[in-house]
Amino acid sequence: MVTAKSSKKLVVSKDWCKGCGICVELCPKGVLTLENGVINVEDEELCIKCGLCELRCPDYAIYIKKEEDDEI
C-alpha cells in the first residue's frame, strides 16, 4: 500500500527579489533576513510555513511549495 505524505517547502527566487524587506518585517518567526539586498532564509527549520511572506511579496520572489512524497 502506498500513501502520499504532504509537506511544504519555502522557496526563494533571489533573481526576482528586489530587497524591499516586506517579508522580513512580516515573518512571525524571524526566519528571513536581507543580505546584500536580497532575501535570505536564516533557518528553514524554524519556518512555520504560514505564507505571510508569499502573500505580501510584490515581486513573487518567495512562496510556499507543496511537495508530495510517496511512502511505502
PyMOL Python script that loads the backbone (N, CA, C, O; Angstrom):
from pymol import cmd

cmd.read_pdbstr("""\
ATOM      1  N   MET A   1       0.841  -1.182   0.000  1.00  0.00           N
ATOM      2  CA  MET A   1       0.000   0.000   0.000  1.00  0.00           C
ATOM      3  C   MET A   1       0.891   1.252   0.000  1.00  0.00           C
ATOM      4  O   MET A   1       1.838   1.344   0.781  1.00  0.00           O
ATOM      5  N   VAL A   2       0.587   2.190  -0.860  1.00  0.00           N
ATOM      6  CA  VAL A   2       1.353   3.425  -0.978  1.00  0.00           C
ATOM      7  C   VAL A   2       0.493   4.580  -0.495  1.00  0.00           C
ATOM      8  O   VAL A   2      -0.656   4.719  -0.915  1.00  0.00           O
ATOM      9  N   THR A   3       1.040   5.411   0.385  1.00  0.00           N
ATOM     10  CA  THR A   3       0.328   6.590   0.858  1.00  0.00           C
ATOM     11  C   THR A   3       1.135   7.829   0.522  1.00  0.00           C
ATOM     12  O   THR A   3       2.364   7.787   0.479  1.00  0.00           O
ATOM     13  N   ALA A   4       0.451   8.916   0.289  1.00  0.00           N
ATOM     14  CA  ALA A   4       1.128  10.172  -0.035  1.00  0.00           C
ATOM     15  C   ALA A   4       1.266  11.015   1.229  1.00  0.00           C
ATOM     16  O   ALA A   4       0.309  11.168   1.988  1.00  0.00           O
ATOM     17  N   LYS A   5       2.430  11.545   1.443  1.00  0.00           N
ATOM     18  CA  LYS A   5       2.697  12.413   2.576  1.00  0.00           C
ATOM     19  C   LYS A   5       2.979  13.811   2.033  1.00  0.00           C
ATOM     20  O   LYS A   5       3.866  13.980   1.196  1.00  0.00           O
ATOM     21  N   SER A   6       2.242  14.805   2.495  1.00  0.00           N
ATOM     22  CA  SER A   6       2.421  16.172   2.018  1.00  0.00           C
ATOM     23  C   SER A   6       3.318  16.944   2.966  1.00  0.00           C
ATOM     24  O   SER A   6       3.259  16.767   4.183  1.00  0.00           O
ATOM     25  N   SER A   7       4.135  17.787   2.402  1.00  0.00           N
ATOM     26  CA  SER A   7       4.936  18.703   3.196  1.00  0.00           C
ATOM     27  C   SER A   7       5.058  19.998   2.416  1.00  0.00           C
ATOM     28  O   SER A   7       4.745  20.058   1.227  1.00  0.00           O
ATOM     29  N   LYS A   8       5.510  21.016   3.093  1.00  0.00           N
ATOM     30  CA  LYS A   8       5.666  22.308   2.445  1.00  0.00           C
ATOM     31  C   LYS A   8       7.115  22.734   2.525  1.00  0.00           C
ATOM     32  O   LYS A   8       7.837  22.383   3.459  1.00  0.00           O
ATOM     33  N   LYS A   9       7.528  23.503   1.524  1.00  0.00           N
ATOM     34  CA  LYS A   9       8.901  23.988   1.460  1.00  0.00           C
ATOM     35  C   LYS A   9       8.882  25.467   1.098  1.00  0.00           C
ATOM     36  O   LYS A   9       8.107  25.898   0.244  1.00  0.00           O
ATOM     37  N   LEU A  10       9.726  26.226   1.744  1.00  0.00           N
ATOM     38  CA  LEU A  10       9.876  27.640   1.450  1.00  0.00           C
ATOM     39  C   LEU A  10      10.831  27.791   0.277  1.00  0.00           C
ATOM     40  O   LEU A  10      11.961  27.305   0.329  1.00  0.00           O
ATOM     41  N   VAL A  11      10.383  28.464  -0.788  1.00  0.00           N
ATOM     42  CA  VAL A  11      11.188  28.637  -1.994  1.00  0.00           C
ATOM     43  C   VAL A  11      11.429  30.128  -2.214  1.00  0.00           C
ATOM     44  O   VAL A  11      10.499  30.932  -2.159  1.00  0.00           O
ATOM     45  N   VAL A  12      12.673  30.483  -2.460  1.00  0.00           N
ATOM     46  CA  VAL A  12      13.049  31.883  -2.690  1.00  0.00           C
ATOM     47  C   VAL A  12      13.710  32.002  -4.056  1.00  0.00           C
ATOM     48  O   VAL A  12      14.640  31.261  -4.372  1.00  0.00           O
ATOM     49  N   SER A  13      13.223  32.941  -4.865  1.00  0.00           N
ATOM     50  CA  SER A  13      13.860  33.250  -6.144  1.00  0.00           C
ATOM     51  C   SER A  13      14.666  34.532  -5.958  1.00  0.00           C
ATOM     52  O   SER A  13      14.130  35.636  -6.053  1.00  0.00           O
ATOM     53  N   LYS A  14      15.944  34.370  -5.695  1.00  0.00           N
ATOM     54  CA  LYS A  14      16.799  35.534  -5.431  1.00  0.00           C
ATOM     55  C   LYS A  14      16.935  36.436  -6.654  1.00  0.00           C
ATOM     56  O   LYS A  14      17.228  37.623  -6.516  1.00  0.00           O
ATOM     57  N   ASP A  15      16.727  35.888  -7.841  1.00  0.00           N
ATOM     58  CA  ASP A  15      16.779  36.695  -9.063  1.00  0.00           C
ATOM     59  C   ASP A  15      15.614  37.675  -9.132  1.00  0.00           C
ATOM     60  O   ASP A  15      15.739  38.745  -9.729  1.00  0.00           O
ATOM     61  N   TRP A  16      14.489  37.324  -8.529  1.00  0.00           N
ATOM     62  CA  TRP A  16      13.303  38.179  -8.586  1.00  0.00           C
ATOM     63  C   TRP A  16      13.231  39.162  -7.421  1.00  0.00           C
ATOM     64  O   TRP A  16      12.534  40.174  -7.506  1.00  0.00           O
ATOM     65  N   CYS A  17      13.943  38.873  -6.341  1.00  0.00           N
ATOM     66  CA  CYS A  17      13.875  39.698  -5.133  1.00  0.00           C
ATOM     67  C   CYS A  17      14.529  41.061  -5.384  1.00  0.00           C
ATOM     68  O   CYS A  17      15.644  41.149  -5.899  1.00  0.00           O
ATOM     69  N   LYS A  18      13.797  42.130  -5.004  1.00  0.00           N
ATOM     70  CA  LYS A  18      14.314  43.494  -5.138  1.00  0.00           C
ATOM     71  C   LYS A  18      14.757  44.079  -3.801  1.00  0.00           C
ATOM     72  O   LYS A  18      15.172  45.235  -3.726  1.00  0.00           O
ATOM     73  N   GLY A  19      14.663  43.259  -2.735  1.00  0.00           N
ATOM     74  CA  GLY A  19      15.167  43.689  -1.435  1.00  0.00           C
ATOM     75  C   GLY A  19      14.309  44.691  -0.707  1.00  0.00           C
ATOM     76  O   GLY A  19      14.832  45.520   0.038  1.00  0.00           O
ATOM     77  N   CYS A  20      12.995  44.640  -0.901  1.00  0.00           N
ATOM     78  CA  CYS A  20      12.117  45.608  -0.241  1.00  0.00           C
ATOM     79  C   CYS A  20      11.999  45.359   1.264  1.00  0.00           C
ATOM     80  O   CYS A  20      11.751  46.296   2.023  1.00  0.00           O
ATOM     81  N   GLY A  21      12.173  44.106   1.708  1.00  0.00           N
ATOM     82  CA  GLY A  21      12.147  43.783   3.132  1.00  0.00           C
ATOM     83  C   GLY A  21      10.771  43.563   3.735  1.00  0.00           C
ATOM     84  O   GLY A  21      10.659  43.373   4.946  1.00  0.00           O
ATOM     85  N   ILE A  22       9.722  43.584   2.923  1.00  0.00           N
ATOM     86  CA  ILE A  22       8.368  43.373   3.439  1.00  0.00           C
ATOM     87  C   ILE A  22       8.259  42.009   4.107  1.00  0.00           C
ATOM     88  O   ILE A  22       7.702  41.901   5.200  1.00  0.00           O
ATOM     89  N   CYS A  23       8.776  40.979   3.476  1.00  0.00           N
ATOM     90  CA  CYS A  23       8.697  39.627   4.029  1.00  0.00           C
ATOM     91  C   CYS A  23       9.446  39.523   5.351  1.00  0.00           C
ATOM     92  O   CYS A  23       9.005  38.819   6.260  1.00  0.00           O
ATOM     93  N   VAL A  24      10.564  40.211   5.463  1.00  0.00           N
ATOM     94  CA  VAL A  24      11.363  40.194   6.688  1.00  0.00           C
ATOM     95  C   VAL A  24      10.550  40.780   7.831  1.00  0.00           C
ATOM     96  O   VAL A  24      10.537  40.229   8.931  1.00  0.00           O
ATOM     97  N   GLU A  25       9.875  41.888   7.578  1.00  0.00           N
ATOM     98  CA  GLU A  25       9.067  42.545   8.605  1.00  0.00           C
ATOM     99  C   GLU A  25       7.863  41.707   9.030  1.00  0.00           C
ATOM    100  O   GLU A  25       7.456  41.754  10.190  1.00  0.00           O
ATOM    101  N   LEU A  26       7.292  40.945   8.103  1.00  0.00           N
ATOM    102  CA  LEU A  26       6.081  40.180   8.399  1.00  0.00           C
ATOM    103  C   LEU A  26       6.344  38.797   8.977  1.00  0.00           C
ATOM    104  O   LEU A  26       5.433  38.205   9.555  1.00  0.00           O
ATOM    105  N   CYS A  27       7.528  38.271   8.846  1.00  0.00           N
ATOM    106  CA  CYS A  27       7.823  36.908   9.297  1.00  0.00           C
ATOM    107  C   CYS A  27       7.683  36.804  10.821  1.00  0.00           C
ATOM    108  O   CYS A  27       8.443  37.439  11.553  1.00  0.00           O
ATOM    109  N   PRO A  28       6.715  36.005  11.307  1.00  0.00           N
ATOM    110  CA  PRO A  28       6.498  35.919  12.746  1.00  0.00           C
ATOM    111  C   PRO A  28       7.605  35.180  13.497  1.00  0.00           C
ATOM    112  O   PRO A  28       7.721  35.327  14.714  1.00  0.00           O
ATOM    113  N   LYS A  29       8.401  34.406  12.812  1.00  0.00           N
ATOM    114  CA  LYS A  29       9.472  33.642  13.452  1.00  0.00           C
ATOM    115  C   LYS A  29      10.856  34.247  13.241  1.00  0.00           C
ATOM    116  O   LYS A  29      11.834  33.725  13.776  1.00  0.00           O
ATOM    117  N   GLY A  30      10.966  35.328  12.479  1.00  0.00           N
ATOM    118  CA  GLY A  30      12.248  35.968  12.243  1.00  0.00           C
ATOM    119  C   GLY A  30      13.207  35.112  11.433  1.00  0.00           C
ATOM    120  O   GLY A  30      14.423  35.186  11.611  1.00  0.00           O
ATOM    121  N   VAL A  31      12.656  34.302  10.545  1.00  0.00           N
ATOM    122  CA  VAL A  31      13.448  33.375   9.736  1.00  0.00           C
ATOM    123  C   VAL A  31      14.137  34.087   8.577  1.00  0.00           C
ATOM    124  O   VAL A  31      15.197  33.655   8.124  1.00  0.00           O
ATOM    125  N   LEU A  32      13.547  35.164   8.100  1.00  0.00           N
ATOM    126  CA  LEU A  32      14.037  35.850   6.907  1.00  0.00           C
ATOM    127  C   LEU A  32      14.878  37.072   7.264  1.00  0.00           C
ATOM    128  O   LEU A  32      14.574  37.793   8.215  1.00  0.00           O
ATOM    129  N   THR A  33      15.927  37.291   6.497  1.00  0.00           N
ATOM    130  CA  THR A  33      16.763  38.477   6.635  1.00  0.00           C
ATOM    131  C   THR A  33      17.106  38.999   5.245  1.00  0.00           C
ATOM    132  O   THR A  33      16.952  38.296   4.246  1.00  0.00           O
ATOM    133  N   LEU A  34      17.569  40.237   5.198  1.00  0.00           N
ATOM    134  CA  LEU A  34      18.102  40.788   3.945  1.00  0.00           C
ATOM    135  C   LEU A  34      19.614  40.696   4.003  1.00  0.00           C
ATOM    136  O   LEU A  34      20.238  41.108   4.981  1.00  0.00           O
ATOM    137  N   GLU A  35      20.191  40.154   2.951  1.00  0.00           N
ATOM    138  CA  GLU A  35      21.639  40.016   2.871  1.00  0.00           C
ATOM    139  C   GLU A  35      22.082  40.450   1.479  1.00  0.00           C
ATOM    140  O   GLU A  35      21.685  39.848   0.481  1.00  0.00           O
ATOM    141  N   ASN A  36      22.887  41.474   1.413  1.00  0.00           N
ATOM    142  CA  ASN A  36      23.344  42.025   0.137  1.00  0.00           C
ATOM    143  C   ASN A  36      22.177  42.411  -0.769  1.00  0.00           C
ATOM    144  O   ASN A  36      22.244  42.238  -1.986  1.00  0.00           O
ATOM    145  N   GLY A  37      21.115  42.932  -0.173  1.00  0.00           N
ATOM    146  CA  GLY A  37      19.980  43.432  -0.947  1.00  0.00           C
ATOM    147  C   GLY A  37      19.006  42.380  -1.447  1.00  0.00           C
ATOM    148  O   GLY A  37      18.127  42.701  -2.247  1.00  0.00           O
ATOM    149  N   VAL A  38      19.131  41.130  -1.003  1.00  0.00           N
ATOM    150  CA  VAL A  38      18.179  40.080  -1.381  1.00  0.00           C
ATOM    151  C   VAL A  38      17.807  39.264  -0.148  1.00  0.00           C
ATOM    152  O   VAL A  38      18.516  39.265   0.859  1.00  0.00           O
ATOM    153  N   ILE A  39      16.695  38.578  -0.251  1.00  0.00           N
ATOM    154  CA  ILE A  39      16.176  37.799   0.864  1.00  0.00           C
ATOM    155  C   ILE A  39      17.065  36.587   1.147  1.00  0.00           C
ATOM    156  O   ILE A  39      17.606  35.963   0.234  1.00  0.00           O
ATOM    157  N   ASN A  40      17.197  36.279   2.423  1.00  0.00           N
ATOM    158  CA  ASN A  40      17.971  35.126   2.865  1.00  0.00           C
ATOM    159  C   ASN A  40      17.162  34.380   3.924  1.00  0.00           C
ATOM    160  O   ASN A  40      16.563  34.996   4.805  1.00  0.00           O
ATOM    161  N   VAL A  41      17.149  33.063   3.833  1.00  0.00           N
ATOM    162  CA  VAL A  41      16.465  32.236   4.819  1.00  0.00           C
ATOM    163  C   VAL A  41      17.505  31.806   5.846  1.00  0.00           C
ATOM    164  O   VAL A  41      18.404  31.023   5.538  1.00  0.00           O
ATOM    165  N   GLU A  42      17.381  32.320   7.066  1.00  0.00           N
ATOM    166  CA  GLU A  42      18.358  32.027   8.111  1.00  0.00           C
ATOM    167  C   GLU A  42      18.276  30.583   8.587  1.00  0.00           C
ATOM    168  O   GLU A  42      19.297  29.902   8.677  1.00  0.00           O
ATOM    169  N   ASP A  43      17.068  30.110   8.894  1.00  0.00           N
ATOM    170  CA  ASP A  43      16.901  28.753   9.409  1.00  0.00           C
ATOM    171  C   ASP A  43      15.531  28.230   8.986  1.00  0.00           C
ATOM    172  O   ASP A  43      14.523  28.515   9.632  1.00  0.00           O
ATOM    173  N   GLU A  44      15.503  27.464   7.900  1.00  0.00           N
ATOM    174  CA  GLU A  44      14.231  26.982   7.361  1.00  0.00           C
ATOM    175  C   GLU A  44      13.498  26.069   8.335  1.00  0.00           C
ATOM    176  O   GLU A  44      12.275  25.954   8.262  1.00  0.00           O
ATOM    177  N   GLU A  45      14.211  25.425   9.234  1.00  0.00           N
ATOM    178  CA  GLU A  45      13.587  24.544  10.226  1.00  0.00           C
ATOM    179  C   GLU A  45      12.652  25.321  11.153  1.00  0.00           C
ATOM    180  O   GLU A  45      11.672  24.765  11.649  1.00  0.00           O
ATOM    181  N   LEU A  46      12.944  26.600  11.390  1.00  0.00           N
ATOM    182  CA  LEU A  46      12.103  27.424  12.250  1.00  0.00           C
ATOM    183  C   LEU A  46      10.874  27.974  11.533  1.00  0.00           C
ATOM    184  O   LEU A  46       9.930  28.432  12.176  1.00  0.00           O
ATOM    185  N   CYS A  47      10.886  27.929  10.214  1.00  0.00           N
ATOM    186  CA  CYS A  47       9.780  28.449   9.413  1.00  0.00           C
ATOM    187  C   CYS A  47       8.525  27.611   9.654  1.00  0.00           C
ATOM    188  O   CYS A  47       8.568  26.383   9.578  1.00  0.00           O
ATOM    189  N   ILE A  48       7.396  28.287   9.947  1.00  0.00           N
ATOM    190  CA  ILE A  48       6.136  27.583  10.191  1.00  0.00           C
ATOM    191  C   ILE A  48       5.266  27.521   8.935  1.00  0.00           C
ATOM    192  O   ILE A  48       4.132  27.044   8.989  1.00  0.00           O
ATOM    193  N   LYS A  49       5.791  27.999   7.812  1.00  0.00           N
ATOM    194  CA  LYS A  49       5.096  27.944   6.515  1.00  0.00           C
ATOM    195  C   LYS A  49       3.714  28.607   6.585  1.00  0.00           C
ATOM    196  O   LYS A  49       2.738  28.081   6.050  1.00  0.00           O
ATOM    197  N   CYS A  50       3.644  29.752   7.243  1.00  0.00           N
ATOM    198  CA  CYS A  50       2.374  30.465   7.405  1.00  0.00           C
ATOM    199  C   CYS A  50       1.927  31.153   6.119  1.00  0.00           C
ATOM    200  O   CYS A  50       0.733  31.378   5.922  1.00  0.00           O
ATOM    201  N   GLY A  51       2.877  31.490   5.239  1.00  0.00           N
ATOM    202  CA  GLY A  51       2.546  32.093   3.957  1.00  0.00           C
ATOM    203  C   GLY A  51       2.444  33.610   3.950  1.00  0.00           C
ATOM    204  O   GLY A  51       2.106  34.192   2.919  1.00  0.00           O
ATOM    205  N   LEU A  52       2.725  34.268   5.072  1.00  0.00           N
ATOM    206  CA  LEU A  52       2.652  35.727   5.100  1.00  0.00           C
ATOM    207  C   LEU A  52       3.643  36.361   4.126  1.00  0.00           C
ATOM    208  O   LEU A  52       3.333  37.364   3.484  1.00  0.00           O
ATOM    209  N   CYS A  53       4.819  35.780   4.020  1.00  0.00           N
ATOM    210  CA  CYS A  53       5.829  36.314   3.100  1.00  0.00           C
ATOM    211  C   CYS A  53       5.344  36.207   1.657  1.00  0.00           C
ATOM    212  O   CYS A  53       5.483  37.148   0.875  1.00  0.00           O
ATOM    213  N   GLU A  54       4.783  35.071   1.318  1.00  0.00           N
ATOM    214  CA  GLU A  54       4.265  34.841  -0.032  1.00  0.00           C
ATOM    215  C   GLU A  54       3.107  35.789  -0.348  1.00  0.00           C
ATOM    216  O   GLU A  54       3.014  36.329  -1.450  1.00  0.00           O
ATOM    217  N   LEU A  55       2.247  35.976   0.619  1.00  0.00           N
ATOM    218  CA  LEU A  55       1.057  36.806   0.433  1.00  0.00           C
ATOM    219  C   LEU A  55       1.397  38.262   0.121  1.00  0.00           C
ATOM    220  O   LEU A  55       0.716  38.903  -0.679  1.00  0.00           O
ATOM    221  N   ARG A  56       2.445  38.779   0.746  1.00  0.00           N
ATOM    222  CA  ARG A  56       2.763  40.210   0.620  1.00  0.00           C
ATOM    223  C   ARG A  56       3.923  40.555  -0.304  1.00  0.00           C
ATOM    224  O   ARG A  56       4.197  41.735  -0.526  1.00  0.00           O
ATOM    225  N   CYS A  57       4.609  39.555  -0.848  1.00  0.00           N
ATOM    226  CA  CYS A  57       5.749  39.857  -1.727  1.00  0.00           C
ATOM    227  C   CYS A  57       5.256  40.467  -3.037  1.00  0.00           C
ATOM    228  O   CYS A  57       4.538  39.806  -3.787  1.00  0.00           O
ATOM    229  N   PRO A  58       5.628  41.721  -3.327  1.00  0.00           N
ATOM    230  CA  PRO A  58       5.169  42.363  -4.552  1.00  0.00           C
ATOM    231  C   PRO A  58       5.851  41.823  -5.812  1.00  0.00           C
ATOM    232  O   PRO A  58       5.396  42.079  -6.927  1.00  0.00           O
ATOM    233  N   ASP A  59       6.937  41.080  -5.631  1.00  0.00           N
ATOM    234  CA  ASP A  59       7.707  40.587  -6.779  1.00  0.00           C
ATOM    235  C   ASP A  59       7.576  39.077  -6.990  1.00  0.00           C
ATOM    236  O   ASP A  59       8.224  38.514  -7.872  1.00  0.00           O
ATOM    237  N   TYR A  60       6.736  38.421  -6.180  1.00  0.00           N
ATOM    238  CA  TYR A  60       6.534  36.961  -6.269  1.00  0.00           C
ATOM    239  C   TYR A  60       7.861  36.211  -6.143  1.00  0.00           C
ATOM    240  O   TYR A  60       8.070  35.187  -6.794  1.00  0.00           O
ATOM    241  N   ALA A  61       8.742  36.728  -5.308  1.00  0.00           N
ATOM    242  CA  ALA A  61      10.079  36.152  -5.164  1.00  0.00           C
ATOM    243  C   ALA A  61      10.149  35.074  -4.088  1.00  0.00           C
ATOM    244  O   ALA A  61      11.166  34.391  -3.968  1.00  0.00           O
ATOM    245  N   ILE A  62       9.085  34.910  -3.306  1.00  0.00           N
ATOM    246  CA  ILE A  62       9.100  33.925  -2.237  1.00  0.00           C
ATOM    247  C   ILE A  62       7.733  33.255  -2.177  1.00  0.00           C
ATOM    248  O   ILE A  62       6.699  33.918  -2.257  1.00  0.00           O
ATOM    249  N   TYR A  63       7.743  31.946  -2.036  1.00  0.00           N
ATOM    250  CA  TYR A  63       6.471  31.227  -1.965  1.00  0.00           C
ATOM    251  C   TYR A  63       6.626  29.897  -1.248  1.00  0.00           C
ATOM    252  O   TYR A  63       7.732  29.386  -1.070  1.00  0.00           O
ATOM    253  N   ILE A  64       5.500  29.358  -0.848  1.00  0.00           N
ATOM    254  CA  ILE A  64       5.445  28.066  -0.183  1.00  0.00           C
ATOM    255  C   ILE A  64       5.025  27.036  -1.225  1.00  0.00           C
ATOM    256  O   ILE A  64       3.979  27.169  -1.859  1.00  0.00           O
ATOM    257  N   LYS A  65       5.848  26.016  -1.392  1.00  0.00           N
ATOM    258  CA  LYS A  65       5.588  24.976  -2.373  1.00  0.00           C
ATOM    259  C   LYS A  65       5.145  23.704  -1.650  1.00  0.00           C
ATOM    260  O   LYS A  65       5.778  23.278  -0.685  1.00  0.00           O
ATOM    261  N   LYS A  66       4.071  23.111  -2.117  1.00  0.00           N
ATOM    262  CA  LYS A  66       3.609  21.852  -1.550  1.00  0.00           C
ATOM    263  C   LYS A  66       4.346  20.721  -2.254  1.00  0.00           C
ATOM    264  O   LYS A  66       4.381  20.649  -3.482  1.00  0.00           O
ATOM    265  N   GLU A  67       4.930  19.845  -1.453  1.00  0.00           N
ATOM    266  CA  GLU A  67       5.632  18.689  -2.003  1.00  0.00           C
ATOM    267  C   GLU A  67       4.923  17.429  -1.553  1.00  0.00           C
ATOM    268  O   GLU A  67       4.389  17.372  -0.445  1.00  0.00           O
ATOM    269  N   GLU A  68       4.917  16.434  -2.398  1.00  0.00           N
ATOM    270  CA  GLU A  68       4.329  15.160  -2.028  1.00  0.00           C
ATOM    271  C   GLU A  68       5.387  14.086  -2.171  1.00  0.00           C
ATOM    272  O   GLU A  68       6.046  13.962  -3.203  1.00  0.00           O
ATOM    273  N   ASP A  69       5.528  13.317  -1.109  1.00  0.00           N
ATOM    274  CA  ASP A  69       6.469  12.203  -1.095  1.00  0.00           C
ATOM    275  C   ASP A  69       5.666  10.917  -0.971  1.00  0.00           C
ATOM    276  O   ASP A  69       4.712  10.858  -0.195  1.00  0.00           O
ATOM    277  N   ASP A  70       6.030   9.911  -1.707  1.00  0.00           N
ATOM    278  CA  ASP A  70       5.366   8.615  -1.605  1.00  0.00           C
ATOM    279  C   ASP A  70       6.062   7.771  -0.548  1.00  0.00           C
ATOM    280  O   ASP A  70       7.289   7.669  -0.521  1.00  0.00           O
ATOM    281  N   GLU A  71       5.259   7.170   0.322  1.00  0.00           N
ATOM    282  CA  GLU A  71       5.776   6.247   1.316  1.00  0.00           C
ATOM    283  C   GLU A  71       5.256   4.860   1.018  1.00  0.00           C
ATOM    284  O   GLU A  71       4.123   4.696   0.565  1.00  0.00           O
ATOM    285  N   ILE A  72       6.061   3.885   1.267  1.00  0.00           N
ATOM    286  CA  ILE A  72       5.614   2.506   1.060  1.00  0.00           C
ATOM    287  C   ILE A  72       5.457   1.848   2.414  1.00  0.00           C
ATOM    288  O   ILE A  72       5.087   0.676   2.492  1.00  0.00           O
TER     289      ILE A  72
END
""", "prot")
cmd.dss("prot")
cmd.show_as("cartoon", "prot")
cmd.util.cbc("prot")
cmd.orient("prot")
